[in-house]
């Protein structure tokens, strides 16, 4: 299946007004699909939509729902039985309409050549086999979490069983035919799992866990800030801030090895700091970052945040406070929709006010408009900068953003690791997956701190003068 994200720029009054076949053919062409594939797939498309809900303005954004869409059948004999089951049905492309328009990040160096995903699993058999098996083995834990998130629902266990069956079925299909649903990446697998959970009415299954961890972290914030302020050397302060950012990022319920430690209550902020790789890190551009900090402050930093709890409160907020004290405006960007234990925009708005009651620097910046909290427009642990919230891009331009901070494995390793920007960029993550760490030449809890200066597009055509 072609991966579909669409933006319409014309007035629409009802669902029948949209020439979806024409639009989808254009999407197929833009994804370099063969005529045969597009003809096979787009021959029969059912679009699930409630016409009464739509009263559209000029812009509308859509995203493919992987749970509701059917995949292309494989030509291999091994999948003919699955294909036969579908002969009496329609091929289906289910689209979700987003509440707000999504546009391309204006800070990408070359939007036309940007592709978010670091690894194409259709092209790498070893990586594909590992990640498909990894997702399949983790499904049981997610089903258990889904059930526990709805203790008052009598049918939660039955719905979780149906989720398990559907998602594992998808994984098995992908083992036989990796191209069944278009591009196959860690991002698409994460999104598919989330779409399957939502189909069976499990949304924000980590909500209670996030609330507990946020309350615990808020109690530790004041002493963490005092600890940082007690360091007299600027270099030592920034190293502590970066280590705190990295240690906070360890707390990720989506990472199997870390989740085991967290379930056993064997991981606190100090323990996370102790687990970090000592310098030099696997990718260590801290010295270059520190050198840049000795120059003029950045005008505005956009920080794409990751997890709730210790990550956002003890990692991101102290780092944000230090940027603000340098005279840099900061835009904190959180997911629009819940996934795993990632902090959402609504949660971050509340948390920022509570942090402001602890830190005068945060409070003043919030009041004076030097600190903004905005939504990214996404609902994934990864980050696709082709489709972010329109209002966010407007603030990026208005504030003359010259620094992008990508925090966490999903946003800076699985996606955007190779992305280039027209401004300075920080990509910070702790490797919490042994297989991935080994592939990158490191080990568990190794650190990636990748600082890249602003890039410029240069023409290969000689100047005729």
C-alpha positions as CSV (number, residue, x, y, z in Angstrom):
1,X,0.0,0.0,0.0
2,X,1.2,3.5,-0.7
3,X,1.8,5.5,2.4
4,X,-0.6,8.4,2.1
5,X,-0.6,11.9,3.6
6,X,-2.5,14.4,1.7
7,X,-3.2,18.2,1.7
8,X,-6.1,19.6,-0.2
9,X,-6.1,23.2,-1.2
10,X,-9.6,23.7,-2.7
11,X,-13.1,24.3,-1.3
12,X,-14.9,21.1,-0.4
13,X,-18.6,20.9,0.5
14,X,-19.2,17.1,0.7
15,X,-17.2,13.9,0.5
16,X,-18.5,13.3,-3.1
17,X,-16.8,16.5,-4.2
18,X,-13.3,14.9,-3.9
19,X,-11.9,13.1,-6.8
20,X,-10.1,10.6,-4.5
21,X,-9.1,8.3,-7.4
22,X,-7.3,11.2,-9.1
23,X,-5.7,12.4,-5.9
24,X,-4.5,8.9,-5.0
25,X,-3.2,8.3,-8.5
26,X,-1.1,11.4,-8.0
27,X,0.1,10.1,-4.6
28,X,1.0,6.8,-6.3
29,X,3.0,8.7,-8.9
30,X,4.8,10.8,-6.3
31,X,5.8,7.6,-4.5
32,X,7.2,6.1,-7.7
33,X,4.6,3.4,-7.8
34,X,4.3,1.4,-11.0
35,X,1.2,1.8,-13.2
36,X,0.3,-1.8,-12.5
37,X,0.5,-1.4,-8.7
38,X,-1.6,1.8,-8.7
39,X,-4.2,0.1,-11.0
40,X,-4.3,-3.0,-8.8
41,X,-4.6,-1.0,-5.6
42,X,-6.9,1.8,-6.7
43,X,-9.3,-0.3,-8.6
44,X,-11.7,-0.6,-5.6
45,X,-11.3,1.8,-2.7
46,X,-13.7,2.2,0.1
47,X,-13.3,5.5,2.0
48,X,-14.8,5.4,5.5
49,X,-16.1,8.9,6.3
50,X,-19.1,10.5,8.0
51,X,-20.1,13.2,5.6
52,X,-22.1,15.0,8.2
53,X,-19.0,15.7,10.2
54,X,-17.2,17.7,7.5
55,X,-17.5,21.4,7.0
56,X,-14.2,22.2,5.4
57,X,-12.3,25.4,4.8
58,X,-9.5,25.8,2.3
59,X,-7.1,23.3,3.8
60,X,-7.6,19.8,5.0
61,X,-5.0,17.2,6.0
62,X,-5.3,13.5,6.0
63,X,-3.3,10.5,7.2
64,X,-3.6,6.8,6.4
65,X,-5.1,4.6,9.1
66,X,-3.0,1.5,9.0
67,X,-5.5,-0.6,11.1
68,X,-8.4,0.1,8.7
69,X,-6.5,-0.2,5.4
70,X,-6.0,-3.4,3.6
71,X,-2.7,-4.4,2.1
72,X,-1.6,-5.3,-1.4
73,X,-1.5,-9.1,-1.9
74,X,1.9,-10.7,-2.5
75,X,2.6,-12.4,-5.7
76,X,4.3,-15.2,-3.8
77,X,2.5,-18.5,-3.5
78,X,2.8,-18.4,0.3
79,X,0.3,-15.6,0.5
80,X,-2.3,-16.8,-2.0
81,X,-4.5,-18.2,0.8
82,X,-4.6,-14.8,2.4
83,X,-5.3,-13.2,-1.0
84,X,-8.2,-15.7,-1.6
85,X,-9.8,-14.6,1.7
86,X,-10.0,-11.1,0.2
87,X,-11.3,-11.9,-3.2
88,X,-14.9,-11.3,-2.1
89,X,-14.1,-8.0,-0.4
90,X,-13.0,-4.5,-1.4
91,X,-9.5,-3.2,-1.1
92,X,-9.7,-0.5,1.6
93,X,-7.9,2.8,2.2
94,X,-9.0,4.3,5.5
95,X,-8.1,8.0,6.0
96,X,-8.1,10.0,9.2
97,X,-8.9,13.7,8.9
98,X,-6.8,15.9,11.2
99,X,-8.3,18.7,13.1
100,X,-5.8,21.2,11.8
101,X,-3.7,21.5,8.6
102,X,-0.3,20.0,8.5
103,X,2.6,21.5,6.5
104,X,6.3,20.9,5.9
105,X,8.8,22.2,8.5
106,X,10.3,25.4,7.1
107,X,13.7,24.6,8.7
108,X,14.5,21.6,6.5
109,X,17.4,22.3,4.3
110,X,15.8,20.6,1.2
111,X,12.2,19.6,1.8
112,X,12.0,18.0,-1.6
113,X,14.6,15.4,-0.7
114,X,13.8,14.9,2.9
115,X,12.6,11.5,4.0
116,X,12.2,11.0,7.8
117,X,13.1,7.3,8.2
118,X,16.6,6.2,8.8
119,X,16.1,2.6,7.8
120,X,14.0,1.2,5.0
121,X,13.0,-2.3,6.3
122,X,11.9,-3.4,2.9
123,X,15.5,-3.2,1.7
124,X,17.3,-4.6,4.8
125,X,16.3,-8.2,5.6
126,X,18.2,-8.5,8.8
127,X,16.7,-5.3,10.2
128,X,13.3,-6.3,9.0
129,X,13.4,-9.7,10.6
130,X,14.6,-8.2,13.9
131,X,12.0,-5.5,14.2
132,X,9.1,-7.5,13.1
133,X,10.0,-10.2,15.7
134,X,10.6,-7.5,18.3
135,X,7.1,-5.9,17.7
136,X,5.4,-9.3,17.7
137,X,7.0,-10.4,21.0
138,X,6.0,-7.1,22.7
139,X,2.4,-7.3,21.8
140,X,1.4,-9.2,24.9
141,X,2.7,-6.5,27.2
142,X,0.8,-3.9,25.3
143,X,-2.4,-5.9,25.5
144,X,-1.9,-6.2,29.3
145,X,-1.3,-2.5,29.6
146,X,-4.4,-1.8,27.5
147,X,-6.5,-3.9,29.9
148,X,-5.1,-2.3,33.0
149,X,-5.8,1.1,31.6
150,X,-9.6,0.4,31.6
151,X,-10.3,-1.4,34.9
152,X,-14.0,-0.5,34.9
153,X,-14.6,-1.8,31.3
154,X,-16.0,-5.4,31.4
155,X,-15.1,-6.0,27.7
156,X,-11.5,-4.7,28.0
157,X,-10.0,-8.1,28.0
158,X,-11.9,-9.2,24.9
159,X,-11.0,-6.1,23.0
160,X,-7.4,-6.5,24.0
161,X,-7.5,-10.0,22.6
162,X,-8.9,-8.7,19.3
163,X,-6.2,-6.1,19.2
164,X,-3.5,-8.8,19.7
165,X,-5.0,-10.9,16.9
166,X,-5.2,-8.1,14.5
167,X,-1.7,-6.6,15.1
168,X,0.1,-10.0,15.1
169,X,-1.8,-10.8,12.0
170,X,-0.4,-7.7,10.4
171,X,3.1,-8.5,11.5
172,X,2.8,-12.0,10.0
173,X,1.6,-10.5,6.7
174,X,4.6,-8.2,6.7
175,X,6.9,-11.1,7.2
176,X,5.6,-12.7,4.1
177,X,5.1,-9.5,2.1
178,X,7.1,-6.5,3.5
179,X,5.6,-4.1,0.9
180,X,2.0,-5.0,1.7
181,X,1.3,-1.6,3.3
182,X,3.7,0.5,1.4
183,X,7.0,1.6,3.0
184,X,8.0,-0.4,6.0
185,X,9.9,1.3,8.8
186,X,10.0,1.3,12.5
187,X,7.8,4.4,12.4
188,X,5.1,2.7,10.3
189,X,5.2,-0.3,12.7
190,X,4.8,2.0,15.7
191,X,1.9,3.8,14.0
192,X,0.2,0.6,13.0
193,X,0.3,-0.7,16.6
194,X,-1.2,2.5,17.8
195,X,-3.9,2.5,15.1
196,X,-4.8,-1.1,16.1
197,X,-5.1,-0.1,19.7
198,X,-7.4,2.8,18.8
199,X,-9.6,0.6,16.6
200,X,-10.5,-1.4,19.7
201,X,-11.0,1.8,21.8
202,X,-7.7,1.8,23.7
203,X,-6.4,5.4,23.7
204,X,-3.7,6.8,25.9
205,X,-3.1,3.5,27.7
206,X,-0.2,5.0,29.7
207,X,-2.3,7.9,31.0
208,X,-2.4,6.8,34.7
209,X,1.3,5.9,34.6
210,X,2.2,9.3,33.2
211,X,0.3,11.1,36.0
212,X,2.1,9.2,38.7
213,X,5.5,9.8,37.1
214,X,4.8,13.5,36.6
215,X,3.9,14.0,40.3
216,X,7.0,12.2,41.4
217,X,9.3,14.2,39.1
218,X,7.8,17.6,40.1
219,X,8.8,16.9,43.7
220,X,12.4,16.5,42.6
221,X,12.6,19.5,40.3
222,X,13.6,22.2,42.8
223,X,16.6,20.2,44.2
224,X,17.7,19.4,40.6
225,X,17.7,23.1,39.7
226,X,19.7,23.9,42.8
227,X,22.2,21.2,42.0
228,X,22.8,22.7,38.6
229,X,23.0,26.3,39.9
230,X,25.6,25.2,42.4
231,X,28.1,24.4,39.6
232,X,30.2,27.5,39.1
233,X,31.8,26.5,35.8
234,X,29.7,27.1,32.7
235,X,31.1,24.0,31.0
236,X,30.2,21.9,34.1
237,X,26.7,23.3,34.2
238,X,26.1,22.5,30.5
239,X,27.5,19.0,30.8
240,X,25.2,18.4,33.8
241,X,22.2,19.8,31.8
242,X,23.0,17.6,28.8
243,X,23.5,14.5,31.0
244,X,20.2,15.3,32.7
245,X,18.5,15.6,29.3
246,X,19.9,12.2,28.3
247,X,19.2,10.5,31.6
248,X,15.6,11.7,31.5
249,X,15.3,10.2,28.0
250,X,16.1,6.7,29.4
251,X,12.5,6.6,30.9
252,X,10.8,5.1,27.9
253,X,8.0,2.5,28.3
254,X,8.4,1.7,24.6
255,X,11.9,0.3,25.1
256,X,11.7,-3.4,26.2
257,X,14.9,-3.5,28.2
258,X,14.1,-0.2,30.1
259,X,10.4,-1.2,30.7
260,X,11.6,-4.3,32.6
261,X,13.7,-2.1,35.0
262,X,10.8,0.4,35.4
263,X,8.3,-2.3,36.2
264,X,10.6,-3.6,38.9
265,X,11.1,-0.1,40.3
266,X,14.8,-0.4,39.7
267,X,15.3,2.8,37.8
268,X,15.3,6.3,39.2
269,X,16.9,9.5,37.9
270,X,20.2,8.9,39.7
271,X,20.3,5.3,38.5
272,X,19.7,6.6,34.9
273,X,22.6,9.0,35.2
274,X,24.8,6.2,36.4
275,X,23.8,4.0,33.5
276,X,24.8,6.6,30.9
277,X,28.0,5.9,28.9
278,X,30.9,8.0,30.1
279,X,32.5,10.4,27.7
280,X,33.6,10.2,25.0
281,X,30.1,9.2,23.9
282,X,29.3,7.0,20.9
283,X,28.6,10.3,19.0
284,X,30.0,13.1,21.0
285,X,29.7,16.7,19.7
286,X,29.4,18.2,23.2
287,X,32.6,20.2,22.9
288,X,31.4,21.8,19.6
289,X,28.1,22.6,21.3
290,X,29.8,24.2,24.2
291,X,32.0,26.2,21.9
292,X,28.8,27.5,20.1
293,X,27.4,28.5,23.5
294,X,30.3,30.8,24.0
295,X,29.0,32.8,21.1
296,X,25.8,34.9,20.8
297,X,22.6,33.3,22.0
298,X,20.3,31.6,19.5
299,X,17.2,33.6,18.7
300,X,14.8,30.8,19.2
301,X,15.0,27.1,19.9
302,X,12.3,24.6,18.9
303,X,12.4,21.5,21.2
304,X,10.5,18.4,20.1
305,X,10.0,16.7,23.4
306,X,9.6,13.0,24.2
307,X,8.5,11.3,27.4
308,X,6.5,12.4,30.4
309,X,7.7,12.2,34.0
310,X,11.5,12.5,34.7
311,X,12.3,13.1,31.0
312,X,10.3,16.3,30.5
313,X,10.5,17.6,34.1
314,X,14.1,16.9,35.2
315,X,15.6,16.7,31.7
316,X,13.9,19.1,29.3
317,X,12.8,21.9,31.6
318,X,16.2,22.5,33.2
319,X,17.7,22.5,29.7
320,X,15.0,24.9,28.5
321,X,15.6,27.2,31.5
322,X,19.3,27.4,30.7
323,X,18.5,28.4,27.1
324,X,16.0,31.1,28.3
325,X,18.6,32.5,30.7
326,X,20.9,32.9,27.7
327,X,18.3,35.1,26.0
328,X,16.9,32.4,23.7
329,X,13.2,32.1,23.1
330,X,12.0,28.5,23.4
331,X,9.1,26.7,21.8
332,X,8.3,23.3,23.4
333,X,6.6,21.0,20.9
334,X,4.6,18.0,22.1
335,X,2.5,15.4,20.3
336,X,-1.1,16.4,19.5
337,X,-2.3,12.8,20.2
338,X,-1.2,10.3,22.9
339,X,1.2,7.4,22.2
340,X,3.2,5.3,24.7
341,X,4.3,7.5,27.6
342,X,5.1,10.5,25.4
343,X,3.9,13.8,26.8
344,X,1.0,15.4,24.9
345,X,0.4,19.0,24.2
346,X,-2.5,19.2,26.7
347,X,-0.4,17.6,29.4
348,X,2.6,19.8,28.7
349,X,0.5,22.9,28.9
350,X,-0.6,21.9,32.4
351,X,2.9,20.8,33.4
352,X,4.5,24.0,32.3
353,X,2.2,26.0,34.6
354,X,3.2,23.8,37.5
355,X,6.9,24.0,36.7
356,X,6.4,27.8,36.5
357,X,5.3,27.7,40.1
358,X,8.6,26.2,41.0
359,X,11.0,28.1,38.7
360,X,10.8,31.9,38.5
361,X,12.8,31.8,35.2
362,X,10.1,29.5,33.6
363,X,7.3,31.6,35.1
364,X,8.7,34.9,33.7
365,X,9.4,33.5,30.3
366,X,5.9,32.1,30.1
367,X,4.3,35.4,31.1
368,X,6.6,37.4,28.7
369,X,6.0,35.2,25.7
370,X,9.6,33.9,25.6
371,X,8.5,30.4,26.3
372,X,5.7,28.8,24.2
373,X,4.1,25.4,24.4
374,X,2.7,24.2,21.1
375,X,1.5,21.0,19.5
376,X,3.5,19.2,16.8
377,X,0.4,17.9,14.9
378,X,1.6,14.3,15.3
379,X,0.7,11.3,17.4
380,X,3.8,9.1,17.0
381,X,7.0,8.3,19.0
382,X,8.8,9.3,15.7
383,X,8.7,12.6,13.9
384,X,7.8,13.2,10.2
385,X,8.7,16.8,9.5
386,X,6.8,16.8,6.3
387,X,3.6,17.1,8.3
388,X,3.7,19.3,11.3
389,X,1.1,21.8,12.7
390,X,0.6,24.9,10.6
391,X,0.5,27.2,13.6
392,X,3.8,25.8,14.8
393,X,5.5,26.6,11.5
394,X,4.2,30.2,11.6
395,X,5.7,30.7,15.1
396,X,9.0,29.2,13.9
397,X,9.2,31.8,11.2
398,X,7.9,34.6,13.4
399,X,10.5,33.9,16.1
400,X,13.4,33.4,13.6
401,X,14.1,29.9,14.8
402,X,17.8,29.0,14.5
403,X,18.0,25.9,16.7
404,X,16.1,22.6,16.5
405,X,16.4,20.1,19.3
406,X,15.3,16.5,18.6
407,X,15.1,14.4,21.8
408,X,14.8,10.7,22.0
409,X,15.4,7.6,19.8
410,X,12.2,7.9,17.9
411,X,12.7,11.5,16.8
412,X,16.5,11.6,16.4
413,X,17.5,8.0,15.6
414,X,14.7,6.1,13.9
415,X,13.7,9.3,12.1
416,X,15.7,12.4,11.3
417,X,19.1,11.0,12.1
418,X,20.3,11.8,8.6
419,X,18.1,14.9,8.1
420,X,19.8,18.3,7.4
421,X,18.5,21.7,8.4
422,X,19.0,25.3,7.5
423,X,19.6,26.0,11.2
424,X,21.7,24.5,14.1
425,X,20.5,21.1,15.2
426,X,20.9,19.0,18.3
427,X,20.0,15.3,18.2
428,X,20.1,13.8,21.6
429,X,19.2,10.2,22.6
430,X,20.2,7.2,24.7
431,X,20.3,3.9,22.9
432,X,17.9,1.7,24.8
433,X,17.8,-1.2,22.3
434,X,20.7,-3.7,22.3
435,X,20.3,-4.7,18.6
436,X,20.2,-1.1,17.4
437,X,23.1,-0.1,19.7
438,X,25.2,-2.9,18.3
439,X,24.4,-1.9,14.7
440,X,25.6,1.6,15.5
441,X,28.8,0.3,16.9
442,X,28.0,0.8,20.6
443,X,26.2,-0.8,23.5
444,X,23.2,-0.4,25.7
445,X,22.8,3.1,27.2
446,X,25.4,4.6,24.8
447,X,24.8,8.2,24.1
448,X,24.2,10.0,20.8
449,X,24.7,13.8,21.2
450,X,24.9,15.0,17.6
451,X,25.3,18.8,17.2
452,X,25.2,20.1,13.6
453,X,25.7,23.6,12.4
454,X,23.3,25.3,10.0
455,X,23.7,24.0,6.5
456,X,23.3,25.9,3.2
457,X,22.2,24.7,-0.2
458,X,25.0,25.2,-2.7
459,X,24.5,25.0,-6.5
460,X,26.6,22.5,-8.5
461,X,26.2,24.8,-11.5
462,X,29.3,27.1,-12.0
463,X,28.7,30.8,-11.7
464,X,28.6,32.0,-15.3
465,X,30.3,35.2,-14.3
